[in-house]
Amino acid sequence: MEGLPIPWIADPMPRIESEPYRRSVDIYTDAEVLPWVPDAWVDHPKTKLGYEIPFTREFYVYQPPRPLTEINAEIEQLEAEILELLREVSG
């Protein structure tokens, strides 16, 4: 990307307000945001420094659902238990 790397500065405000940083944000927005949200824009005076850690993307492990026959069997067993409890209550 153009304007990278941006040198590290301990106080982030001058870095956020710097032209290389703004140019990097604009390049990122053009490449990654505008294709999905064409009317998006960056209001540079309101920009804050922050980070996003996508825990779901990093740590999620897909587990397929149980087979339908297993789920149906469990539902039938639970229905039988509920009916038995209702019989006990109703006398």
Secondary structure, 3 states (H helix, E strand, C coil): CCCCCCCCCCCHHHHHHCHHHHHHHHHHHHHHHCCCCCCCCCCHHHCCCCCCCCHHHHHCCCCCCCCHHHHHHHHHHHHHHHHHHHHHHHC
